[in-house]
Amino acid sequence: MNQKKEALLLLEDGTAYKGLALGKSGTTGGEICFNTGMTGYQEIYTDPSYYGQIIVNTNSHIGNYGVQLEDEEESGSVKIRGMVCNTFSQIYSRDTADFSLQEYFERANIVGISNVDTRHLVRHVREKGVMNAIISSEILDEAELMKELKKIPSMNGLELSSEVTTEEPYYMGDEASAKWRVAVMDYGIKKSILLNLTSRGCYCKVFPAKTPYEEVMQWNPDGFFISNGPGDPSAMAYAVENVSQMVETAKPLFGICLGHQLLALSSGITTYKMHHGHRGLNHPVKNLITGLCEITSQNHGFAVKPDEIENHPDIEVTHINLNDKTIEGIRRKDYPAFSVQYHPEASPGPHDSRYLFDEFIKLLNAAS
């Protein structure tokens, strides 16, 4: 029980917040970002796309429904570096929960801080932009903690997918009844994405991030899925080359989040680091093909450059963000390849965008 122990959150620009320790006692650092979702904290913490980041949960109460291991894990372990919240609940109300969030963090060696004015913190990050931060319940002197903070590398130019990918290929789905074989490139994939594919008749072979293209093709897939993941896409030359070769097979290809950025990079469009990114469950996106709006789940700190798409002969923009007009979806005009910046599996989040998995299935049908 750390709730009476002091902790300190220090930002790269020198801004400091005092609070109470949660999870494991210690010191942790990474890029600070905020998620506006009111529920789904367990899915967020196990999403590999958050690897290397400290999450600020903006909802007032965190931990109140505990942790349920069976249904709500998006990967095999907690991937965040630390957590910041306002009110942290040591008790939980859900009968089906396995244990408290405090115990969950202790088991996962996650350091966090509560009793922070998260409204002030989020406004600060929105104004100043995303930056590195450090949490400690050991070092409460700001000058000493700043020395540790300066050791943390910037997310810009950081390749992280190879640190969260599977070590060995594995399969998901029923090979006997499946209609299509889909090669999944694991750059930090979520379990719920694979379930959306297998529930639609796909038999998936999930490949480690740095698997050579030739090895993937030996399995003779009917299509490709390029996953979400952490880090800077421009630092992933190995993945860009793979995606480029996969596109040119003319087999259906679908990318999500980091996969969207890799499809853009493989098409000659560059990416940039956003001021503070999109992370939450209520981002409005317009489908330019249908004219309909979707409320989407998002988690990304990089985006593709819109001015480079406008005159690109082979790329069409399919979705835009209605808040800031950033590019949310593209498709190739010359190949059956498309991608979206957001998360259509939406775990957590609304299911407005799950039709995109059906669009991928239509492409697989058309190619068979």
TIGUPA-885097 format. One record per residue (C-alpha): residue number from 1; x, y, z; residue in three letters. Coordinates in Angstrom, 2 decimals, always signed. Layout:
  seq       xx       yy       zz  type
  NUM        X        Y        Z   ALA
...
***
This chain:
  seq       xx       yy       zz  type
    1    +0.00    +0.00    +0.00   MET
    2    +1.76    +3.13    -1.26   ASN
    3    -1.07    +5.62    -0.94   GLN
    4    +0.56    +7.51    +1.95   LYS
    5    +4.00    +7.62    +0.35   LYS
    6    +5.01   +10.80    -1.47   GLU
    7    +5.94   +10.77    -5.16   ALA
    8    +7.16   +13.34    -7.65   LEU
    9    +6.38   +13.79   -11.36   LEU
   10    +8.91   +15.93   -13.22   LEU
   11    +8.55   +17.06   -16.84   LEU
   12   +11.35   +17.79   -19.26   GLU
   13   +10.63   +21.53   -19.16   ASP
   14   +11.07   +21.58   -15.37   GLY
   15    +7.39   +21.53   -14.43   THR
   16    +6.86   +19.40   -11.31   ALA
   17    +3.81   +17.81    -9.67   TYR
   18    +3.77   +16.33    -6.19   LYS
   19    +1.45   +13.46    -5.35   GLY
   20    +1.16   +10.03    -3.77   LEU
   21    +2.84    +6.86    -4.96   ALA
   22    +0.91    +4.02    -6.56   LEU
   23    +1.98    +0.63    -7.85   GLY
   24    +5.59    -0.30    -7.16   LYS
   25    +7.92    +2.05    -5.33   SER
   26   +10.73    +3.25    -7.56   GLY
   27   +11.63    +5.53   -10.45   THR
   28   +10.49    +5.36   -14.08   THR
   29   +10.64    +7.60   -17.13   GLY
   30    +9.39    +7.94   -20.67   GLY
   31    +7.39   +10.17   -22.99   GLU
   32    +4.33   +11.57   -21.22   ILE
   33    +0.99   +11.48   -23.03   CYS
   34    -2.65   +11.57   -22.00   PHE
   35    -5.61    +9.32   -22.79   ASN
   36    -9.13   +10.74   -22.48   THR
   37   -10.97    +7.41   -22.25   GLY
   38   -13.36    +6.99   -19.31   MET
   39   -12.99    +3.19   -19.25   THR
   40   -10.67    +0.53   -20.61   GLY
   41    -7.57    +1.35   -18.58   TYR
   42    -6.41    -2.27   -18.55   GLN
   43    -6.58    -2.51   -22.34   GLU
   44    -4.62    +0.74   -22.57   ILE
   45    -1.88    -0.43   -20.21   TYR
   46    -1.35    -3.68   -22.17   THR
   47    -1.41    -2.03   -25.63   ASP
   48    +2.14    -2.39   -27.06   PRO
   49    +1.74    +0.97   -28.84   SER
   50    +2.20    +2.63   -25.43   TYR
   51    +5.58    +1.01   -24.87   TYR
   52    +8.05    +3.59   -23.57   GLY
   53    +5.36    +6.04   -22.46   GLN
   54    +3.94    +7.39   -19.21   ILE
   55    +0.15    +7.50   -19.44   ILE
   56    -1.93   +10.25   -17.89   VAL
   57    -5.47    +8.96   -17.36   ASN
   58    -7.75   +11.99   -17.52   THR
   59   -10.79   +10.23   -16.04   ASN
   60   -11.32   +11.26   -12.40   SER
   61   -11.24    +7.75   -10.86   HIS
   62    -8.85    +5.00   -11.94   ILE
   63    -8.89    +1.47   -10.53   GLY
   64   -12.49    +1.49    -9.34   ASN
   65   -13.48    -1.65   -11.30   TYR
   66   -10.27    -3.57   -10.69   GLY
   67    -8.54    -5.91   -13.11   VAL
   68    -9.89    -8.91   -15.00   GLN
   69    -7.13   -10.93   -16.64   LEU
   70    -9.06   -13.23   -18.94   GLU
   71   -10.88   -10.78   -21.21   ASP
   72    -9.09    -7.45   -21.09   GLU
   73    -5.42    -8.08   -21.85   GLU
   74    -4.26    -6.79   -25.25   GLU
   75    -0.83    -8.40   -24.96   SER
   76    +1.10   -10.67   -22.64   GLY
   77    +2.21    -7.94   -20.23   SER
   78    +1.79    -4.33   -19.15   VAL
   79    +3.59    -2.17   -21.70   LYS
   80    +3.43    +1.35   -20.25   ILE
   81    +6.38    +2.81   -18.34   ARG
   82    +4.29    +4.58   -15.71   GLY
   83    +0.86    +5.99   -14.88   MET
   84    -0.43    +9.34   -13.65   VAL
   85    -3.95    +9.93   -12.36   CYS
   86    -6.03   +12.08   -10.05   ASN
   87    -7.89    +9.66    -7.76   THR
   88    -6.53    +6.12    -7.52   PHE
   89    -8.82    +3.52    -6.03   SER
   90    -7.32    +0.81    -3.84   GLN
   91   -10.66    -1.00    -3.75   ILE
   92   -12.87    -2.18    -6.62   TYR
   93   -16.54    -2.91    -7.09   SER
   94   -16.66    -5.51    -9.88   ARG
   95   -17.44    -9.04    -8.72   ASP
   96   -15.64   -10.62   -11.68   THR
   97   -12.36    -8.74   -11.08   ALA
   98    -9.35   -10.87   -10.19   ASP
   99    -7.65    -8.27    -8.02   PHE
  100    -7.02    -4.56    -7.57   SER
  101    -5.17    -2.29    -9.97   LEU
  102    -2.63    -1.64    -7.22   GLN
  103    -1.77    -5.34    -7.05   GLU
  104    -1.72    -5.50   -10.86   TYR
  105    +0.88    -2.73   -11.02   PHE
  106    +2.92    -4.26    -8.22   GLU
  107    +3.07    -7.57   -10.09   ARG
  108    +4.10    -5.75   -13.28   ALA
  109    +6.67    -3.50   -11.53   ASN
  110    +4.90    -0.34   -12.69   ILE
  111    +5.61    +2.94   -10.89   VAL
  112    +2.90    +5.58   -10.78   GLY
  113    +1.64    +8.72    -9.09   ILE
  114    -1.84    +9.83    -8.00   SER
  115    -3.36   +12.95    -6.47   ASN
  116    -2.10   +14.97    -9.43   VAL
  117    -4.15   +17.79   -10.92   ASP
  118    -4.54   +16.02   -14.26   THR
  119    -6.63   +18.84   -15.76   ARG
  120    -3.71   +21.23   -15.24   HIS
  121    -1.20   +18.64   -16.46   LEU
  122    -3.13   +17.88   -19.66   VAL
  123    -3.60   +21.57   -20.45   ARG
  124    +0.14   +22.00   -20.00   HIS
  125    +0.99   +19.14   -22.38   VAL
  126    -1.57   +20.40   -24.92   ARG
  127    +0.04   +23.83   -24.83   GLU
  128    +3.73   +22.90   -24.64   LYS
  129    +3.60   +19.63   -26.56   GLY
  130    +4.52   +16.08   -25.68   VAL
  131    +7.81   +15.66   -23.79   MET
  132    +9.73   +13.22   -21.63   ASN
  133    +8.92   +12.91   -17.94   ALA
  134    +9.94   +10.92   -14.89   ILE
  135    +8.07    +9.62   -11.83   ILE
  136    +9.79    +8.73    -8.58   SER
  137    +8.86    +7.72    -5.06   SER
  138   +12.59    +7.37    -4.25   GLU
  139   +14.09   +10.67    -5.45   ILE
  140   +12.06   +13.65    -4.28   LEU
  141   +14.71   +16.28    -4.99   ASP
  142   +13.90   +17.94    -8.32   GLU
  143   +17.51   +18.67    -9.26   ALA
  144   +18.57   +15.07    -8.69   GLU
  145   +15.54   +13.72   -10.54   LEU
  146   +16.23   +16.01   -13.51   MET
  147   +19.64   +14.35   -13.90   LYS
  148   +17.88   +11.00   -14.31   GLU
  149   +15.29   +12.48   -16.66   LEU
  150   +17.98   +13.74   -19.04   LYS
  151   +19.13   +10.14   -19.58   LYS
  152   +15.82    +9.15   -21.21   ILE
  153   +16.00    +9.11   -25.05   PRO
  154   +13.57   +11.11   -27.17   SER
  155   +10.78    +9.21   -28.93   MET
  156   +11.73   +11.04   -32.12   ASN
  157   +13.90    +8.62   -34.10   GLY
  158   +13.36    +5.74   -31.67   LEU
  159   +12.68    +2.26   -33.06   GLU
  160   +10.68    +0.26   -30.51   LEU
  161    +8.69    -2.34   -32.44   SER
  162   +11.52    -4.87   -32.28   SER
  163   +11.30    -4.66   -28.47   GLU
  164    +7.60    -5.61   -28.24   VAL
  165    +7.20    -8.01   -31.17   THR
  166    +6.79   -11.76   -30.80   THR
  167   +10.05   -13.69   -30.63   GLU
  168    +8.71   -16.57   -32.71   GLU
  169    +5.95   -16.85   -35.34   PRO
  170    +2.61   -18.13   -34.08   TYR
  171    -0.82   -18.89   -35.51   TYR
  172    -4.34   -17.73   -34.71   MET
  173    -7.60   -18.99   -36.16   GLY
  174    -8.94   -22.31   -37.40   ASP
  175    -6.87   -23.48   -40.36   GLU
  176    -9.40   -26.17   -41.31   ALA
  177   -12.34   -23.80   -41.70   SER
  178   -10.56   -20.55   -42.59   ALA
  179   -10.98   -19.18   -46.08   LYS
  180    -7.89   -16.97   -46.20   TRP
  181    -4.33   -17.05   -44.97   ARG
  182    -3.25   -13.64   -43.69   VAL
  183    +0.37   -12.82   -42.90   ALA
  184    +0.38   -10.49   -39.90   VAL
  185    +3.45    -8.34   -39.29   MET
  186    +3.70    -7.87   -35.54   ASP
  187    +5.08    -4.43   -34.78   TYR
  188    +3.17    -4.39   -31.50   GLY
  189    -0.18    -5.97   -32.36   ILE
  190    -3.19    -6.05   -30.03   LYS
  191    -5.03    -9.30   -29.37   LYS
  192    -8.40    -7.77   -30.28   SER
  193    -7.16    -7.00   -33.81   ILE
  194    -6.31   -10.66   -34.38   LEU
  195    -9.72   -11.68   -33.02   LEU
  196   -11.41    -9.38   -35.52   ASN
  197    -9.51   -11.07   -38.32   LEU
  198   -10.03   -14.67   -37.19   THR
  199   -13.75   -14.11   -36.52   SER
  200   -14.09   -13.17   -40.20   ARG
  201   -12.55   -16.38   -41.52   GLY
  202    -8.86   -15.54   -41.55   CYS
  203    -6.14   -17.93   -40.50   TYR
  204    -3.30   -15.72   -39.31   CYS
  205    +0.39   -16.37   -39.06   LYS
  206    +1.92   -13.67   -36.89   VAL
  207    +5.51   -12.87   -37.85   PHE
  208    +8.20   -11.13   -35.77   PRO
  209    +8.83    -7.53   -36.83   ALA
  210   +12.14    -8.14   -38.60   LYS
  211   +11.12   -11.27   -40.51   THR
  212   +12.50   -11.02   -44.06   PRO
  213    +9.96   -10.59   -46.86   TYR
  214   +11.10   -13.83   -48.49   GLU
  215   +10.35   -15.80   -45.35   GLU
  216    +6.86   -14.33   -45.11   VAL
  217    +6.15   -15.22   -48.73   MET
  218    +7.20   -18.85   -48.19   GLN
  219    +3.94   -19.27   -46.24   TRP
  220    +2.05   -18.20   -49.39   ASN
  221    -0.44   -15.80   -47.76   PRO
  222    -3.55   -14.49   -49.46   ASP
  223    -3.08   -11.05   -47.92   GLY
  224    -1.13    -8.99   -45.43   PHE
  225    -1.94    -7.15   -42.23   PHE
  226    +0.45    -4.45   -40.99   ILE
  227    -0.02    -3.86   -37.28   SER
  228    +0.03    -0.99   -34.84   ASN
  229    +3.06    -0.45   -32.62   GLY
  230    +5.27    +2.02   -30.73   PRO
  231    +8.05    +4.34   -31.74   GLY
  232    +8.97    +6.45   -34.76   ASP
  233    +7.97    +4.85   -38.10   PRO
  234   +10.74    +6.71   -39.94   SER
  235   +13.27    +4.68   -37.91   ALA
  236   +11.91    +1.41   -39.35   MET
  237   +13.60    +1.10   -42.74   ALA
  238   +13.38    -2.69   -42.51   TYR
  239    +9.58    -2.53   -42.21   ALA
  240    +9.16    +0.09   -44.93   VAL
  241   +11.04    -2.13   -47.37   GLU
  242    +8.92    -5.16   -46.43   ASN
  243    +5.64    -3.26   -46.84   VAL
  244    +6.77    -1.89   -50.20   SER
  245    +7.42    -5.40   -51.50   GLN
  246    +4.13    -6.69   -50.07   MET
  247    +2.16    -3.95   -51.81   VAL
  248    +3.75    -4.83   -55.14   GLU
  249    +2.53    -8.44   -54.92   THR
  250    -0.95    -6.99   -55.61   ALA
  251    -2.32    -9.06   -52.75   LYS
  252    -4.73    -7.25   -50.34   PRO
  253    -2.99    -5.30   -47.59   LEU
  254    -4.52    -3.57   -44.57   PHE
  255    -2.58    -1.39   -42.10   GLY
  256    -3.61    +0.11   -38.76   ILE
  257    -1.92    +3.01   -36.92   CYS
  258    +1.83    +2.36   -37.28   LEU
  259    +0.85    +0.16   -40.23   GLY
  260    -0.82    +3.20   -41.79   HIS
  261    +2.37    +5.23   -41.43   GLN
  262    +4.45    +2.40   -42.89   LEU
  263    +2.17    +2.16   -45.94   LEU
  264    +2.60    +5.91   -46.45   ALA
  265    +6.39    +5.70   -46.07   LEU
  266    +6.55    +2.77   -48.49   SER
  267    +4.66    +4.95   -50.99   SER
  268    +7.14    +7.83   -50.69   GLY
  269    +5.18    +9.94   -48.17   ILE
  270    +7.01   +11.05   -45.05   THR
  271    +5.78   +11.21   -41.45   THR
  272    +6.18   +13.80   -38.72   TYR
  273    +5.94   +13.89   -34.93   LYS
  274    +2.74   +15.51   -33.74   MET
  275    +2.56   +18.27   -31.14   HIS
  276    +0.77   +16.03   -28.63   HIS
  277    -0.83   +13.22   -30.62   GLY
  278    -4.28   +11.63   -30.52   HIS
  279    -5.12    +9.29   -27.66   ARG
  280    -8.66    +8.54   -26.57   GLY
  281   -11.99    +6.99   -27.49   LEU
  282   -13.93    +9.88   -28.99   ASN
  283   -12.02   +11.27   -31.96   HIS
  284   -14.33   +12.23   -34.87   PRO
  285   -13.22   +11.01   -38.29   VAL
  286   -14.94   +11.59   -41.62   LYS
  287   -14.98    +8.86   -44.25   ASN
  288   -14.50   +10.82   -47.48   LEU
  289   -15.78    +7.92   -49.58   ILE
  290   -19.15    +7.53   -47.85   THR
  291   -19.46   +11.00   -46.29   GLY
  292   -20.21    +9.42   -42.90   LEU
  293   -18.59   +10.31   -39.57   CYS
  294   -17.10    +7.75   -37.20   GLU
  295   -16.26    +8.15   -33.52   ILE
  296   -12.91    +6.44   -33.23   THR
  297   -10.39    +5.06   -30.76   SER
  298    -6.90    +6.46   -31.33   GLN
  299    -3.37    +6.15   -29.99   ASN
  300    -0.60    +7.74   -32.03   HIS
  301    +2.02   +10.46   -31.80   GLY
  302    +3.11   +10.49   -35.46   PHE
  303    +1.15   +11.29   -38.62   ALA
  304    +1.62   +11.42   -42.40   VAL
  305    +2.27   +14.71   -44.18   LYS
  306    -0.89   +15.87   -46.00   PRO
  307    +0.88   +18.16   -48.48   ASP
  308    +2.83   +15.20   -49.86   GLU
  309    -0.38   +13.25   -50.53   ILE
  310    -2.22   +15.99   -52.44   GLU
  311    -0.19   +15.53   -55.62   ASN
  312    +0.71   +11.87   -55.20   HIS
  313    -0.42    +9.97   -58.31   PRO
  314    -1.03    +6.65   -56.54   ASP
  315    -2.50    +7.66   -53.17   ILE
  316    -6.04    +8.69   -52.28   GLU
  317    -7.02   +10.14   -48.90   VAL
  318   -10.03    +8.23   -47.54   THR
  319   -10.45    +9.61   -44.00   HIS
  320    -9.68   +12.88   -42.21   ILE
  321    -9.78   +13.94   -38.57   ASN
  322   -12.56   +16.46   -38.01   LEU
  323   -10.74   +18.12   -35.11   ASN
  324    -7.47   +19.03   -36.80   ASP
  325    -7.82   +17.79   -40.41   LYS
  326    -4.92   +15.33   -40.09   THR
  327    -4.89   +12.35   -42.45   ILE
  328    -6.69    +9.36   -40.92   GLU
  329    -6.86    +6.97   -43.88   GLY
  330    -5.35    +6.35   -47.31   ILE
  331    -5.57    +3.79   -50.07   ARG
  332    -3.46    +2.94   -53.06   ARG
  333    -5.08    +3.55   -56.44   LYS
  334    -2.88    +1.01   -58.20   ASP
  335    -2.92    -1.84   -55.65   TYR
  336    -5.49    -3.32   -53.21   PRO
  337    -3.84    -1.70   -50.19   ALA
  338    -5.35    +0.64   -47.61   PHE
  339    -4.77    +1.84   -44.07   SER
  340    -6.20    +3.94   -41.25   VAL
  341    -4.47    +5.92   -38.54   GLN
  342    -6.96    +4.95   -35.85   TYR
  343    -8.00    +1.64   -34.25   HIS
  344   -11.11    +0.02   -35.80   PRO
  345   -10.96    -2.89   -33.33   GLU
  346   -11.59    -0.18   -30.68   ALA
  347   -10.65    -2.03   -27.53   SER
  348   -11.54    +0.06   -25.66   PRO
  349   -13.85    +2.34   -27.64   GLY
  350   -16.87    +2.53   -29.96   PRO
  351   -17.27    +0.02   -32.76   HIS
  352   -18.17    +2.50   -35.52   ASP
  353   -15.14    +1.52   -37.59   SER
  354   -15.15    -2.27   -37.49   ARG
  355   -16.52    -2.24   -41.04   TYR
  356   -12.91    -1.73   -42.14   LEU
  357   -12.16    -5.37   -41.34   PHE
  358   -15.08    -6.26   -43.63   ASP
  359   -13.55    -4.06   -46.36   GLU
  360   -10.34    -6.09   -46.06   PHE
  361   -12.36    -9.30   -46.40   ILE
  362   -14.00    -7.93   -49.56   LYS
  363   -10.57    -7.36   -51.04   LEU
  364    -9.54   -10.91   -50.13   LEU
  365   -12.72   -12.23   -51.74   ASN
  366   -12.13   -10.23   -54.90   ALA
  367    -8.58   -11.50   -55.17   ALA
  368    -9.42   -15.18   -54.63   SER
***
